[in-house]
């Protein structure tokens, strides 16, 4: 992976417990459920992109998956008024999964 993906991934992993504590009063156990769900979703996304890489060019897949990722973060930013307004927990998890789905990239991404 490249620096951008690692940096944004780590930033989101750092911020999720802060948001869930502030907005929902969640602790480690509830956050672990969120991260388990994200792990399962990441495996599914990786399987889909691995299959798609047989039919599409890697650069096209990078653009598509990057668009998915960035649109998920943008949707959260708009709906939560840039993090100043709490949103429902299911919506938060759905937007987080939407963002995270786009973070899986073709194996050759590091070459670009």
N, C-alpha and C positions, 0 to 999 in steps of 0.2 A: 504494500500500500504506500501511498505517498503521504507527505507531511500534512497536507490539508485534511485528508480523511482521518488520520490519527489524531490531529489536533481537535477537530470538531467532535469526533467520537468521544475523546477524553473530556472535553468541555461539557458535553451533554451528560455523560456519566457522572460528572461532578455536580452538575446543577440539579439533576432529577431529585435526589434526596432533599435538597434545600427547598425546592418547590413543593414537594409532597409534604414536607414537615410544615411549611408555612401555610399552605392552602388546605390541607386535609388532616394534619396532625398525625401523619403516618410515621411509623418507626422502621426499624431494620426488616422486620418480618414482611410487612406490606410492600416495602421497596424490593425485597427479594422476589416477591411474586411478580412485580413489574418487570424485573430483569430476566426472570425465567421466561415470561411471555415474549420479551424482546429477543431472547436467545432462540426460542422456537421459531419466531417470525424470521430471524436472520438465516436460519437453516433453510427455511422455505424459499426466501429470496435468493440465497446462494444456489439452491437447486434450480430455480427458474432461470437465473442468469447463466448458469452452466449449460443448461439445455438450449437457451437462446443463442449462446455464443457459437453454436454449430450452424446457425442460420443467418446470423447478422455479424457485421464487423464490430470489433471491440470498441472502436471510437464511437460508434452509434449507440452502443449499449451504455458506455460511460456517460454520454449526453442524456440518455433517457433516465438512467438510474440517478444521475446527479440532479436532474429536474425533479424527480420524485422526492428526493431528499430535501432539496431547497424549498420546494413548494410546501412540504410538511412543516418545516420550520417557519416559513412565512405565514402559513395558515394559523399556527399557534400564536405567532407574534400579533397578528391582526385580531384574532378572536379574544386573546387575553389582554388586548391593549398594551402590547409590549411587556407583558409580565406583571402589569399593575393590577389586573383584575383576575380573581380566581374563576376558573371554569370548572365544570363538573368533572369528577374523577374519570368516568368512562370516556368523556371527550378528550381529556388530557392523555390518557393511555392510548386512545385511538390515534391522536395526532403524533404522539411519540412513536408509535408503531409505523405510521405513515412515513415519518422522517427516517426511522431506522431501516425500513425496507429499502430505501434508496442508497444506503451506505455500503451495501454489498456491491462489489465491482468485479469486472472480469479479471482473471488472474494476471493478465498482461498489463494492467493499468500502470504498474510501477515503471513500465518502459516509456510511458508518455510524459 
